[in-house]
Amino acid sequence: MNTIVYLAAILFTAVGIIFIIRRNDLARAQSLVAGGRLGAGCAIAEGILFLLMALAAVVMHRYGLFD
């Protein structure tokens, strides 16, 4: 179980960092799908959300919520 939680945290972190680094491309792709103009701030917020999910997964595991 430890391995799965830490792999999920690593995956969330990697996706969050990619969202933040590639924010302009992601914002352009989302605006094409959503049909409008989205700023890069939305992609940054999504990246931060993924980083917080990684932190939450590790903290909840340390407190025994995944046992």
Residue pairs with C-beta under 8 A, 6 or more apart in sequence:
1 61
1 66
1 67
2 61
5 57
5 58
5 61
5 66
6 58
6 61
8 54
8 57
9 54
9 55
9 57
9 58
10 54
12 50
12 51
12 53
12 54
12 57
13 50
13 51
13 54
15 47
15 50
16 47
16 48
16 49
16 50
16 51
16 53
16 54
17 47
17 51
18 47
19 26
19 43
19 44
19 46
19 47
19 50
20 43
20 44
20 47
20 48
22 43
23 40
23 43
23 44
23 47
24 40
24 43
26 40
26 43
26 46
27 38
27 39
27 40
27 42
27 43
30 38
30 42
30 43
31 37
31 38
60 66
